[in-house]
């Protein structure tokens, strides 16, 4: 699996788990979340 990653291949879906105590993203994390998605791309769930 590490060889796949080293070659730029992805062995499965890319999923970032984020959790909070409520279903809404706290306002002070919105900037961080948008920056992360911009840097890592839209192929993450």
PDBQT receptor file of N, H, CA, C and O in Angstrom, charges set to zero:
ATOM      1  N   UNK A   1       0.825  -1.189   0.000  1.00  0.00    +0.000 N 
ATOM      2  CA  UNK A   1       0.000   0.000   0.000  1.00  0.00    +0.000 C 
ATOM      3  C   UNK A   1       0.872   1.257   0.000  1.00  0.00    +0.000 C 
ATOM      4  O   UNK A   1       0.549   2.230  -0.681  1.00  0.00    +0.000 OA
ATOM      5  N   UNK A   2       1.958   1.246   0.746  1.00  0.00    +0.000 N 
ATOM      6  H   UNK A   2       2.220   0.456   1.299  1.00  0.00    +0.000 HD
ATOM      7  CA  UNK A   2       2.819   2.432   0.788  1.00  0.00    +0.000 C 
ATOM      8  C   UNK A   2       3.434   2.703  -0.578  1.00  0.00    +0.000 C 
ATOM      9  O   UNK A   2       3.652   3.864  -0.927  1.00  0.00    +0.000 OA
ATOM     10  N   UNK A   3       3.718   1.669  -1.358  1.00  0.00    +0.000 N 
ATOM     11  H   UNK A   3       3.541   0.726  -1.074  1.00  0.00    +0.000 HD
ATOM     12  CA  UNK A   3       4.263   1.874  -2.701  1.00  0.00    +0.000 C 
ATOM     13  C   UNK A   3       3.226   2.577  -3.578  1.00  0.00    +0.000 C 
ATOM     14  O   UNK A   3       3.584   3.432  -4.388  1.00  0.00    +0.000 OA
ATOM     15  N   UNK A   4       1.951   2.228  -3.424  1.00  0.00    +0.000 N 
ATOM     16  H   UNK A   4       1.660   1.534  -2.766  1.00  0.00    +0.000 HD
ATOM     17  CA  UNK A   4       0.886   2.901  -4.174  1.00  0.00    +0.000 C 
ATOM     18  C   UNK A   4       0.864   4.384  -3.830  1.00  0.00    +0.000 C 
ATOM     19  O   UNK A   4       0.768   5.227  -4.721  1.00  0.00    +0.000 OA
ATOM     20  N   UNK A   5       0.950   4.701  -2.569  1.00  0.00    +0.000 N 
ATOM     21  H   UNK A   5       1.028   4.016  -1.844  1.00  0.00    +0.000 HD
ATOM     22  CA  UNK A   5       0.946   6.097  -2.126  1.00  0.00    +0.000 C 
ATOM     23  C   UNK A   5       2.169   6.824  -2.664  1.00  0.00    +0.000 C 
ATOM     24  O   UNK A   5       2.063   7.958  -3.130  1.00  0.00    +0.000 OA
ATOM     25  N   UNK A   6       3.332   6.177  -2.605  1.00  0.00    +0.000 N 
ATOM     26  H   UNK A   6       3.418   5.255  -2.227  1.00  0.00    +0.000 HD
ATOM     27  CA  UNK A   6       4.559   6.778  -3.130  1.00  0.00    +0.000 C 
ATOM     28  C   UNK A   6       4.463   7.059  -4.631  1.00  0.00    +0.000 C 
ATOM     29  O   UNK A   6       5.066   8.012  -5.125  1.00  0.00    +0.000 OA
ATOM     30  N   UNK A   7       3.709   6.237  -5.353  1.00  0.00    +0.000 N 
ATOM     31  H   UNK A   7       3.219   5.463  -4.952  1.00  0.00    +0.000 HD
ATOM     32  CA  UNK A   7       3.523   6.410  -6.797  1.00  0.00    +0.000 C 
ATOM     33  C   UNK A   7       2.400   7.377  -7.138  1.00  0.00    +0.000 C 
ATOM     34  O   UNK A   7       2.101   7.586  -8.314  1.00  0.00    +0.000 OA
ATOM     35  N   UNK A   8       1.775   7.969  -6.127  1.00  0.00    +0.000 N 
ATOM     36  H   UNK A   8       2.018   7.799  -5.172  1.00  0.00    +0.000 HD
ATOM     37  CA  UNK A   8       0.691   8.901  -6.364  1.00  0.00    +0.000 C 
ATOM     38  C   UNK A   8      -0.660   8.231  -6.548  1.00  0.00    +0.000 C 
ATOM     39  O   UNK A   8      -1.637   8.893  -6.898  1.00  0.00    +0.000 OA
ATOM     40  N   UNK A   9      -0.727   6.927  -6.318  1.00  0.00    +0.000 N 
ATOM     41  H   UNK A   9       0.066   6.389  -6.034  1.00  0.00    +0.000 HD
ATOM     42  CA  UNK A   9      -1.976   6.189  -6.427  1.00  0.00    +0.000 C 
ATOM     43  C   UNK A   9      -2.666   6.172  -5.066  1.00  0.00    +0.000 C 
ATOM     44  O   UNK A   9      -2.027   6.345  -4.029  1.00  0.00    +0.000 OA
ATOM     45  N   UNK A  10      -3.967   5.963  -5.088  1.00  0.00    +0.000 N 
ATOM     46  H   UNK A  10      -4.486   5.823  -5.931  1.00  0.00    +0.000 HD
ATOM     47  CA  UNK A  10      -4.729   5.964  -3.840  1.00  0.00    +0.000 C 
ATOM     48  C   UNK A  10      -5.438   4.619  -3.676  1.00  0.00    +0.000 C 
ATOM     49  O   UNK A  10      -6.262   4.257  -4.516  1.00  0.00    +0.000 OA
ATOM     50  N   UNK A  11      -5.136   3.881  -2.622  1.00  0.00    +0.000 N 
ATOM     51  H   UNK A  11      -4.467   4.176  -1.940  1.00  0.00    +0.000 HD
ATOM     52  CA  UNK A  11      -5.702   2.543  -2.445  1.00  0.00    +0.000 C 
ATOM     53  C   UNK A  11      -7.181   2.535  -2.071  1.00  0.00    +0.000 C 
ATOM     54  O   UNK A  11      -7.794   1.468  -2.039  1.00  0.00    +0.000 OA
ATOM     55  N   UNK A  12      -7.751   3.657  -1.796  1.00  0.00    +0.000 N 
ATOM     56  H   UNK A  12      -7.254   4.524  -1.822  1.00  0.00    +0.000 HD
ATOM     57  CA  UNK A  12      -9.160   3.710  -1.416  1.00  0.00    +0.000 C 
ATOM     58  C   UNK A  12      -9.623   5.144  -1.368  1.00  0.00    +0.000 C 
ATOM     59  O   UNK A  12      -8.870   6.054  -1.715  1.00  0.00    +0.000 OA
ATOM     60  N   UNK A  13     -10.862   5.359  -0.940  1.00  0.00    +0.000 N 
ATOM     61  H   UNK A  13     -11.474   4.620  -0.658  1.00  0.00    +0.000 HD
ATOM     62  CA  UNK A  13     -11.359   6.737  -0.876  1.00  0.00    +0.000 C 
ATOM     63  C   UNK A  13     -10.605   7.537   0.181  1.00  0.00    +0.000 C 
ATOM     64  O   UNK A  13     -10.194   7.011   1.215  1.00  0.00    +0.000 OA
ATOM     65  N   UNK A  14     -10.440   8.813  -0.109  1.00  0.00    +0.000 N 
ATOM     66  H   UNK A  14     -10.774   9.241  -0.949  1.00  0.00    +0.000 HD
ATOM     67  CA  UNK A  14      -9.790   9.714   0.837  1.00  0.00    +0.000 C 
ATOM     68  C   UNK A  14     -10.892  10.350   1.669  1.00  0.00    +0.000 C 
ATOM     69  O   UNK A  14     -11.741  11.077   1.153  1.00  0.00    +0.000 OA
ATOM     70  N   UNK A  15     -10.866  10.069   2.944  1.00  0.00    +0.000 N 
ATOM     71  H   UNK A  15     -10.176   9.478   3.364  1.00  0.00    +0.000 HD
ATOM     72  CA  UNK A  15     -11.908  10.564   3.833  1.00  0.00    +0.000 C 
ATOM     73  C   UNK A  15     -11.250  11.261   5.017  1.00  0.00    +0.000 C 
ATOM     74  O   UNK A  15     -10.410  10.681   5.705  1.00  0.00    +0.000 OA
ATOM     75  N   UNK A  16     -11.639  12.500   5.244  1.00  0.00    +0.000 N 
ATOM     76  H   UNK A  16     -12.321  12.971   4.685  1.00  0.00    +0.000 HD
ATOM     77  CA  UNK A  16     -11.187  13.237   6.421  1.00  0.00    +0.000 C 
ATOM     78  C   UNK A  16     -12.360  13.283   7.395  1.00  0.00    +0.000 C 
ATOM     79  O   UNK A  16     -13.436  13.780   7.060  1.00  0.00    +0.000 OA
ATOM     80  N   UNK A  17     -12.150  12.772   8.579  1.00  0.00    +0.000 N 
ATOM     81  H   UNK A  17     -11.277  12.368   8.851  1.00  0.00    +0.000 HD
ATOM     82  CA  UNK A  17     -13.210  12.774   9.582  1.00  0.00    +0.000 C 
ATOM     83  C   UNK A  17     -13.049  14.006  10.468  1.00  0.00    +0.000 C 
ATOM     84  O   UNK A  17     -11.993  14.231  11.060  1.00  0.00    +0.000 OA
ATOM     85  N   UNK A  18     -14.096  14.783  10.545  1.00  0.00    +0.000 N 
ATOM     86  H   UNK A  18     -14.953  14.601  10.064  1.00  0.00    +0.000 HD
ATOM     87  CA  UNK A  18     -14.134  15.943  11.433  1.00  0.00    +0.000 C 
ATOM     88  C   UNK A  18     -15.368  15.778  12.306  1.00  0.00    +0.000 C 
ATOM     89  O   UNK A  18     -16.427  15.385  11.816  1.00  0.00    +0.000 OA
ATOM     90  N   UNK A  19     -15.245  16.066  13.558  1.00  0.00    +0.000 N 
ATOM     91  H   UNK A  19     -14.385  16.385  13.955  1.00  0.00    +0.000 HD
ATOM     92  CA  UNK A  19     -16.419  15.928  14.421  1.00  0.00    +0.000 C 
ATOM     93  C   UNK A  19     -16.488  17.074  15.433  1.00  0.00    +0.000 C 
ATOM     94  O   UNK A  19     -15.473  17.585  15.906  1.00  0.00    +0.000 OA
ATOM     95  N   UNK A  20     -17.699  17.443  15.733  1.00  0.00    +0.000 N 
ATOM     96  H   UNK A  20     -18.523  17.028  15.348  1.00  0.00    +0.000 HD
ATOM     97  CA  UNK A  20     -17.993  18.456  16.735  1.00  0.00    +0.000 C 
ATOM     98  C   UNK A  20     -19.155  17.965  17.566  1.00  0.00    +0.000 C 
ATOM     99  O   UNK A  20     -19.766  16.948  17.235  1.00  0.00    +0.000 OA
ATOM    100  N   UNK A  21     -19.467  18.655  18.621  1.00  0.00    +0.000 N 
ATOM    101  H   UNK A  21     -18.971  19.481  18.890  1.00  0.00    +0.000 HD
ATOM    102  CA  UNK A  21     -20.564  18.243  19.495  1.00  0.00    +0.000 C 
ATOM    103  C   UNK A  21     -21.927  18.492  18.867  1.00  0.00    +0.000 C 
ATOM    104  O   UNK A  21     -22.925  17.920  19.305  1.00  0.00    +0.000 OA
ATOM    105  N   UNK A  22     -21.979  19.340  17.844  1.00  0.00    +0.000 N 
ATOM    106  H   UNK A  22     -21.168  19.804  17.487  1.00  0.00    +0.000 HD
ATOM    107  CA  UNK A  22     -23.238  19.627  17.161  1.00  0.00    +0.000 C 
ATOM    108  C   UNK A  22     -23.079  19.273  15.683  1.00  0.00    +0.000 C 
ATOM    109  O   UNK A  22     -21.995  18.872  15.260  1.00  0.00    +0.000 OA
ATOM    110  N   UNK A  23     -24.135  19.415  14.902  1.00  0.00    +0.000 N 
ATOM    111  H   UNK A  23     -25.016  19.741  15.246  1.00  0.00    +0.000 HD
ATOM    112  CA  UNK A  23     -24.079  19.121  13.469  1.00  0.00    +0.000 C 
ATOM    113  C   UNK A  23     -23.575  20.297  12.643  1.00  0.00    +0.000 C 
ATOM    114  O   UNK A  23     -23.418  20.169  11.429  1.00  0.00    +0.000 OA
ATOM    115  N   UNK A  24     -23.323  21.420  13.265  1.00  0.00    +0.000 N 
ATOM    116  H   UNK A  24     -23.450  21.524  14.251  1.00  0.00    +0.000 HD
ATOM    117  CA  UNK A  24     -22.870  22.607  12.547  1.00  0.00    +0.000 C 
ATOM    118  C   UNK A  24     -21.399  22.877  12.824  1.00  0.00    +0.000 C 
ATOM    119  O   UNK A  24     -20.913  22.727  13.945  1.00  0.00    +0.000 OA
ATOM    120  N   UNK A  25     -20.706  23.280  11.762  1.00  0.00    +0.000 N 
ATOM    121  H   UNK A  25     -21.101  23.402  10.851  1.00  0.00    +0.000 HD
ATOM    122  CA  UNK A  25     -19.293  23.630  11.883  1.00  0.00    +0.000 C 
ATOM    123  C   UNK A  25     -19.178  24.957  12.632  1.00  0.00    +0.000 C 
ATOM    124  O   UNK A  25     -19.776  25.947  12.210  1.00  0.00    +0.000 OA
ATOM    125  N   UNK A  26     -18.424  25.004  13.732  1.00  0.00    +0.000 N 
ATOM    126  H   UNK A  26     -17.938  24.200  14.075  1.00  0.00    +0.000 HD
ATOM    127  CA  UNK A  26     -18.244  26.267  14.440  1.00  0.00    +0.000 C 
ATOM    128  C   UNK A  26     -17.618  27.323  13.522  1.00  0.00    +0.000 C 
ATOM    129  O   UNK A  26     -16.728  27.011  12.731  1.00  0.00    +0.000 OA
ATOM    130  N   UNK A  27     -18.073  28.534  13.627  1.00  0.00    +0.000 N 
ATOM    131  H   UNK A  27     -18.796  28.787  14.269  1.00  0.00    +0.000 HD
ATOM    132  CA  UNK A  27     -17.640  29.623  12.739  1.00  0.00    +0.000 C 
ATOM    133  C   UNK A  27     -16.120  29.790  12.721  1.00  0.00    +0.000 C 
ATOM    134  O   UNK A  27     -15.542  30.056  11.667  1.00  0.00    +0.000 OA
ATOM    135  N   UNK A  28     -15.470  29.637  13.871  1.00  0.00    +0.000 N 
ATOM    136  H   UNK A  28     -15.939  29.421  14.727  1.00  0.00    +0.000 HD
ATOM    137  CA  UNK A  28     -14.022  29.857  13.905  1.00  0.00    +0.000 C 
ATOM    138  C   UNK A  28     -13.234  28.732  13.225  1.00  0.00    +0.000 C 
ATOM    139  O   UNK A  28     -12.027  28.876  13.030  1.00  0.00    +0.000 OA
ATOM    140  N   UNK A  29     -13.880  27.615  12.856  1.00  0.00    +0.000 N 
ATOM    141  H   UNK A  29     -14.860  27.498  13.013  1.00  0.00    +0.000 HD
ATOM    142  CA  UNK A  29     -13.216  26.549  12.106  1.00  0.00    +0.000 C 
ATOM    143  C   UNK A  29     -13.503  26.618  10.605  1.00  0.00    +0.000 C 
ATOM    144  O   UNK A  29     -12.895  25.872   9.837  1.00  0.00    +0.000 OA
ATOM    145  N   UNK A  30     -14.397  27.478  10.177  1.00  0.00    +0.000 N 
ATOM    146  H   UNK A  30     -14.890  28.084  10.801  1.00  0.00    +0.000 HD
ATOM    147  CA  UNK A  30     -14.769  27.578   8.769  1.00  0.00    +0.000 C 
ATOM    148  C   UNK A  30     -13.558  27.912   7.888  1.00  0.00    +0.000 C 
ATOM    149  O   UNK A  30     -13.369  27.297   6.838  1.00  0.00    +0.000 OA
ATOM    150  N   UNK A  31     -12.750  28.867   8.306  1.00  0.00    +0.000 N 
ATOM    151  H   UNK A  31     -12.904  29.366   9.159  1.00  0.00    +0.000 HD
ATOM    152  CA  UNK A  31     -11.570  29.263   7.533  1.00  0.00    +0.000 C 
ATOM    153  C   UNK A  31     -10.594  28.089   7.413  1.00  0.00    +0.000 C 
ATOM    154  O   UNK A  31     -10.062  27.841   6.331  1.00  0.00    +0.000 OA
ATOM    155  N   UNK A  32     -10.358  27.380   8.487  1.00  0.00    +0.000 N 
ATOM    156  H   UNK A  32     -10.790  27.581   9.365  1.00  0.00    +0.000 HD
ATOM    157  CA  UNK A  32      -9.470  26.225   8.482  1.00  0.00    +0.000 C 
ATOM    158  C   UNK A  32      -9.995  25.146   7.542  1.00  0.00    +0.000 C 
ATOM    159  O   UNK A  32      -9.226  24.577   6.768  1.00  0.00    +0.000 OA
ATOM    160  N   UNK A  33     -11.270  24.863   7.597  1.00  0.00    +0.000 N 
ATOM    161  H   UNK A  33     -11.895  25.325   8.226  1.00  0.00    +0.000 HD
ATOM    162  CA  UNK A  33     -11.867  23.826   6.777  1.00  0.00    +0.000 C 
ATOM    163  C   UNK A  33     -11.775  24.164   5.286  1.00  0.00    +0.000 C 
ATOM    164  O   UNK A  33     -11.446  23.297   4.476  1.00  0.00    +0.000 OA
ATOM    165  N   UNK A  34     -12.056  25.388   4.926  1.00  0.00    +0.000 N 
ATOM    166  H   UNK A  34     -12.323  26.092   5.584  1.00  0.00    +0.000 HD
ATOM    167  CA  UNK A  34     -11.973  25.815   3.527  1.00  0.00    +0.000 C 
ATOM    168  C   UNK A  34     -10.530  25.765   3.022  1.00  0.00    +0.000 C 
ATOM    169  O   UNK A  34     -10.284  25.342   1.893  1.00  0.00    +0.000 OA
ATOM    170  N   UNK A  35      -9.584  26.191   3.845  1.00  0.00    +0.000 N 
ATOM    171  H   UNK A  35      -9.784  26.535   4.763  1.00  0.00    +0.000 HD
ATOM    172  CA  UNK A  35      -8.171  26.174   3.455  1.00  0.00    +0.000 C 
ATOM    173  C   UNK A  35      -7.692  24.735   3.246  1.00  0.00    +0.000 C 
ATOM    174  O   UNK A  35      -6.939  24.464   2.312  1.00  0.00    +0.000 OA
ATOM    175  N   UNK A  36      -8.121  23.824   4.102  1.00  0.00    +0.000 N 
ATOM    176  H   UNK A  36      -8.733  24.045   4.861  1.00  0.00    +0.000 HD
ATOM    177  CA  UNK A  36      -7.725  22.424   3.981  1.00  0.00    +0.000 C 
ATOM    178  C   UNK A  36      -8.236  21.853   2.662  1.00  0.00    +0.000 C 
ATOM    179  O   UNK A  36      -7.489  21.192   1.940  1.00  0.00    +0.000 OA
ATOM    180  N   UNK A  37      -9.511  22.108   2.343  1.00  0.00    +0.000 N 
ATOM    181  H   UNK A  37     -10.118  22.645   2.929  1.00  0.00    +0.000 HD
ATOM    182  CA  UNK A  37     -10.089  21.604   1.093  1.00  0.00    +0.000 C 
ATOM    183  C   UNK A  37      -9.393  22.217  -0.120  1.00  0.00    +0.000 C 
ATOM    184  O   UNK A  37      -9.181  21.525  -1.116  1.00  0.00    +0.000 OA
ATOM    185  N   UNK A  38      -9.035  23.493  -0.056  1.00  0.00    +0.000 N 
ATOM    186  H   UNK A  38      -9.208  24.055   0.753  1.00  0.00    +0.000 HD
ATOM    187  CA  UNK A  38      -8.356  24.159  -1.171  1.00  0.00    +0.000 C 
ATOM    188  C   UNK A  38      -6.974  23.543  -1.385  1.00  0.00    +0.000 C 
ATOM    189  O   UNK A  38      -6.576  23.309  -2.526  1.00  0.00    +0.000 OA
ATOM    190  N   UNK A  39      -6.255  23.285  -0.327  1.00  0.00    +0.000 N 
ATOM    191  H   UNK A  39      -6.578  23.475   0.600  1.00  0.00    +0.000 HD
ATOM    192  CA  UNK A  39      -4.905  22.735  -0.419  1.00  0.00    +0.000 C 
ATOM    193  C   UNK A  39      -4.900  21.277  -0.888  1.00  0.00    +0.000 C 
ATOM    194  O   UNK A  39      -4.065  20.891  -1.706  1.00  0.00    +0.000 OA
ATOM    195  N   UNK A  40      -5.832  20.465  -0.371  1.00  0.00    +0.000 N 
ATOM    196  H   UNK A  40      -6.511  20.778   0.293  1.00  0.00    +0.000 HD
ATOM    197  CA  UNK A  40      -5.826  19.032  -0.647  1.00  0.00    +0.000 C 
ATOM    198  C   UNK A  40      -6.712  18.617  -1.812  1.00  0.00    +0.000 C 
ATOM    199  O   UNK A  40      -6.599  17.482  -2.275  1.00  0.00    +0.000 OA
ATOM    200  N   UNK A  41      -7.581  19.479  -2.300  1.00  0.00    +0.000 N 
ATOM    201  H   UNK A  41      -7.673  20.400  -1.924  1.00  0.00    +0.000 HD
ATOM    202  CA  UNK A  41      -8.390  19.146  -3.469  1.00  0.00    +0.000 C 
ATOM    203  C   UNK A  41      -9.754  18.586  -3.134  1.00  0.00    +0.000 C 
ATOM    204  O   UNK A  41     -10.080  18.297  -1.983  1.00  0.00    +0.000 OA
ATOM    205  N   UNK A  42     -10.540  18.446  -4.192  1.00  0.00    +0.000 N 
ATOM    206  H   UNK A  42     -10.275  18.681  -5.127  1.00  0.00    +0.000 HD
ATOM    207  CA  UNK A  42     -11.928  18.017  -4.039  1.00  0.00    +0.000 C 
ATOM    208  C   UNK A  42     -12.107  16.506  -4.056  1.00  0.00    +0.000 C 
ATOM    209  O   UNK A  42     -13.239  16.025  -3.990  1.00  0.00    +0.000 OA
ATOM    210  N   UNK A  43     -11.013  15.740  -4.144  1.00  0.00    +0.000 N 
ATOM    211  H   UNK A  43     -10.094  16.130  -4.198  1.00  0.00    +0.000 HD
ATOM    212  CA  UNK A  43     -11.170  14.290  -4.175  1.00  0.00    +0.000 C 
ATOM    213  C   UNK A  43     -11.279  13.684  -2.774  1.00  0.00    +0.000 C 
ATOM    214  O   UNK A  43     -11.296  12.463  -2.620  1.00  0.00    +0.000 OA
ATOM    215  N   UNK A  44     -11.351  14.533  -1.772  1.00  0.00    +0.000 N 
ATOM    216  H   UNK A  44     -11.336  15.525  -1.897  1.00  0.00    +0.000 HD
ATOM    217  CA  UNK A  44     -11.556  14.077  -0.392  1.00  0.00    +0.000 C 
ATOM    218  C   UNK A  44     -13.020  14.208  -0.017  1.00  0.00    +0.000 C 
ATOM    219  O   UNK A  44     -13.707  15.133  -0.449  1.00  0.00    +0.000 OA
ATOM    220  N   UNK A  45     -13.483  13.276   0.789  1.00  0.00    +0.000 N 
ATOM    221  H   UNK A  45     -12.924  12.525   1.140  1.00  0.00    +0.000 HD
ATOM    222  CA  UNK A  45     -14.832  13.337   1.339  1.00  0.00    +0.000 C 
ATOM    223  C   UNK A  45     -14.769  13.825   2.762  1.00  0.00    +0.000 C 
ATOM    224  O   UNK A  45     -15.803  13.951   3.417  1.00  0.00    +0.000 OA
TER     225      UNK A  45
